[in-house]
Amino acid sequence: MSTSTPPPTDPPRPSITYRDAGVDIAAGNRVVDLIRQAVASTGRPGVIGGIGGFGALFRPEWQKFSDPILVASTDGVGTKLKLAFMLDRHDTVGIDLVAMSVNDLVVQGAEPLFFLDYFATGALNPEVAATVIQGIAEGCRQAGCALVGGETAEMPAFYPPGEYDLAGFAVGIVDRARLIDGSTITPTDAVIGMASSGPHSNGYSLIRRLVLPPHGPGLDHLCPTPEGDKPLGELLLAPTRIYVRSILKLTQQVTVKGLVHITGGGFTENIPRILPEGMAVTLDQNAWPRSALFDLLQELGNIEAHEMHRTFNCGIGMIAIVAESDCAAALESLTASGENAWRIGSVTSWNHPSDPRVTIHG
């Protein structure tokens, strides 16, 4: 009687989990636990519920407006994040994220209502993510808006180790009658500049090329400031100034004809966005103090003045345009709100298409 050998059986395959593929759900839950208190601290009237739902709920106080308009903005932090990675400092970029959107809302007269964030990384470090989001919460507190939700995305092999990306989304509200669009700007109006806290979140691809080795002096290089010498890395990570509360107060005290958030494109690209046809602006660069940081950047790259003015804010992060008769009151209001502000120029007529819309003397 013959017998046959049974065919060999394959060994049992191990059970694969999402964590084996590089996504740690427990780490995501830990981030939520770490940020819960910071998020709650941004609460304001209109917020319904807390974090953790499928969508954020907000009920605007419609009765306060006769013809309400919602204003929305989205932005990121850009390559400034590369410096945060290099310095392993993550507590300020969240403020940048909020600032870039809410400053764009308030230039139209809108009060920011709520904010959402998107944090994406290859491998989630809960402590780093929580530090970033706590910075976002701080930005929301400065702007008076609620952090109502967000997304933390872990995408293995999509980002280099230790890196992440950020995006932010803000919604504000303004009554149609109080919308600021620049349409009433006329020649002789005063141009007021508000001090920036540094380059804010623009021009950092150029900045990194200028300051990092082998061609630049490095992030430890000391740069003079009014408070004493400070490392370049510290100055370059200074968060974008949030002007929301100061601007909203200003609009209650004087008629603001136009507002400009000086972001990518500097003066020459952003100011024309709010000028009516036939209007131009002349600025006096000597009317405000430009920090040594911008002087150093210009020196390191032998950058022409025109390029500086179309790339960096050069010390002015926000511009307000008011009637000449309101200039003194506007400066007083901004100073009382803690802003460093100066009359930096005037609106002029623009008659020749070949002439620049923005002229900067000094």
BELJO-V336062 format. One record per helix or strand of 2 or more residues. SS is the DSSP state (h for helix, s for strand). FROM is the first residue (numbers start at 1). TO is the last residue. Records with the same first field share a line. If there is no record, write none. Layout:
SS: FROM-TO, FROM-TO
This chain:
h: 25-40, 62-64, 80-87, 93-106, 126-143, 176-178, 204-211, 232-236, 244-253, 266-274, 285-287, 292-301, 305-311, 324-336
s: 47-48, 57-58, 68-76, 111-121, 146-154, 164-175, 190-195, 222-223, 230-231, 256-261, 279-284, 316-322, 341-349, 358-361
